[in-house]
Structures are given as C-alpha cells and as structure tokens.
Amino acid sequence: MPSPLQSLIQSGTKLWLDSIDPEFVRINRAAGATGATSNPIIVADIMQSGKFDPELAEFAAKGFSDEEIAWQLTDLLVRQAQDVFLPVWESTGGDDGYVSFELDPLLEDPERNLPHAERVRQYIALGKKWSRGHRNRMMKVPATAAGIAASEELAAAGVTLNVTLIFTANQYRKAKEAVWRGAQRRASLDHFKSAYSVFVSRIDVYTAKHVPELSPQAQGQVGIVITKRLWKENAAFWVEKKLPRKQEIVFASTGTKDSRDDPAKYVLAFAGADIETNPPATNEAVEKSGRTITRAIEQMPPDEVLAEIDRLVDMQKLEETLLREGVMKFAEPHKALLALIAEKRASLKPIVSDA
C-alpha cells in the first residue's frame, strides 16, 4: 500500500518541496519529491540556524559584501538542491527536477522606489546571470508590472521561468502571454519550460479578513476556486501548442493558515495534476495522516458557492492587496537576512583573522 505522499504522486501530482534546507531536501526526496522551491524567507531561516556559518565566514574572508554573501549563500543552497534533483530532470527530459531561485526581492521594495524601467532592467540582468549554466534551475520572477515585463525578454533568452506571487486570473494571463511571446522568439521550443505559481492560502487569509460576509460554505474556498479555474485555463491554452515540455501551474502556499483546517486541505484539493510545492511541515503532516489521496483537481464546490464567490469577491482589490503584501513579505526577510549576515560577520571576524 502506498504512503500518503506516494498516493498523491500516483494521482498525477508532481510533488515539490517548499524548502532548500539540505536535510529537508534529503528527507522529501526519499519520500518522492521531485523538485524544490525557494524564497527569501526560506533562505533567512536556514541562515538563522547557523548551519552555514562556515561558508559565511569563507565568503566574508574573501571580502564579499553582506549583499554578495546573501546571494552566494542562496546560490550555494539552490545548487546543492539541484544536484539532488538533477537525475529527475535528466530522466524526464527536462520536464521535472527543477529548483527555483528567487530574484532580488528588494527590486520591488517601496522604500527603494526604483523606476519601473530600472526594475525591468535588473530583473533581466539578474535572471540571465543566476540562470547561466544551470540546466535544472528555474528563475522566480514576481507577477508585478516589472516582473511580467521582464519575463518576455528572459523567456526569449532561454531562461526557464517560474512566475510567482500570482493571485488572480489577470496576473496569470499577463504573465503567460509575456512568457509565450518571449518563447516564440527562440530559435527552438524544444527546451521551453515555464511555471506559474498561485499562492493559494494567502487568498483565503485575505477573504477571511476583507470579505467576512462570505458564507461558511464559501469562506476558505476562494483560493481553491481561483486556482482550479486557472489550472483549467492553463491546461487548455498549452495543449494546443503541442510542446515537448509541460507548462504548469504550481500550487504554492499550500500550508494552511487556519488552525481549524486539515493540514492537508490544499494538498487534497489539488491532487492529480501539475505541481504542488509544500512546506516540510505540510508534507510531514500528510505522510503521518495515513490516508490515500486520489485525484480531485476537477472537483469544484457547488454552483451556488461559485456564484457567491463571483458576486462578493472584488478580484482587483484582492490582487492589489495581496501583491502589495507579497512584495513586502519577501523584501522584509531579505533585509533581515542582510542584517543577520552583518551580525554573524562581526562575530566570525576573530575566527577568520586567526585562520
């Protein structure tokens, strides 16, 4: 009898890990995970643990700035995870086995207030820089105005993209169209791969706070409804293109935020297709549940619940609020990471100078 996570994979889901911590990567690869995603929060948490203090000291000894150390450590962590998942990439012909690398979240930091054109320029430059020479690395670009604008040029340059921080159909469509325009400028589509990450649980956190008038049947279902609709639209769009590799939705932010919810709520809802990237704690809870997971991706709430969601949820307001919050949720941890590196650098200086 398959384990719960094995049954999830057998249902048609690609199981990815929302972490690049080497220990979690090892455990989850053994459980069947075939890829991983990262973000500034994950990197900051790993650095906080002290596991990579020796590498930090080594980079500091080379005279790297705090910012350079942050990106060298991120690159190191992502490369280590890539090595674990590279056999998957090779055996699937480049359709799975990826590890994502988040581009600089401070490009969207309101405190820096960079002009749009400069943000676009830097996304393109950094995307090309950090993807160069990596077969199974996905560059994460946010579905902001600048991130979407940069996506066309990055896709045209052959960069494998995961467009992230998607909350609405409006964002998804703009991102997909930009990536596809860029892809069509390539000499060949043989190696074209893209993914579109929808942050599901954050949508439900938003409606609980901003749309309290939703009925109990609809509250907590909005993220699932939006994302399943996007999955269906995405599948229909790409099937006509007959591409060698799949262009997929990533069901992201799948850890439940309401303590009353089943930890497997989103895992169960999206079982059967595309990519689920789950936090280590979510995968652990699912594995301990003992349940058998079956395909549920096509299942939707009753029509009256769908009608209620369409009537009461202002998608433009949802998008604006969650995108603004999402940018800050990545920018602030990166600032904290830089502060942590500065603090650790000071404490490690005597060790470096003695060496």
Secondary structure, DSSP 8 states (H G I E B T S, - for coil): ---HHHHHHHTT-EEEES---HHHHHHHHHHT--EE---HHHHHHHHHTTTTHHHHHHHHHTT--HHHHHHHHHHHHHHHHHHHHHHHHHHTTSSS--EEEE--GGGG-TTT---HHHHHHHHHHHHHHHHTT-TTEEEEEESSHHHHHHHHHHHHTT--EEEEEE-SHHHHHHHHHHHHHHHTTSS--TT--EEEEEEHHHHHHHHHHH-TTS-TTTTTTHHHHHHHHHHHHHHHHHHTT--SS--EEEEE--S--STTS-TTHHHHHTTTSSEEEE-HHHHHHHHHH-------TT----HHHHHHHHHH--HHHHHHHHHHHHHHHHHHHHHHHHHHHHHHHHHHHHHHHH-
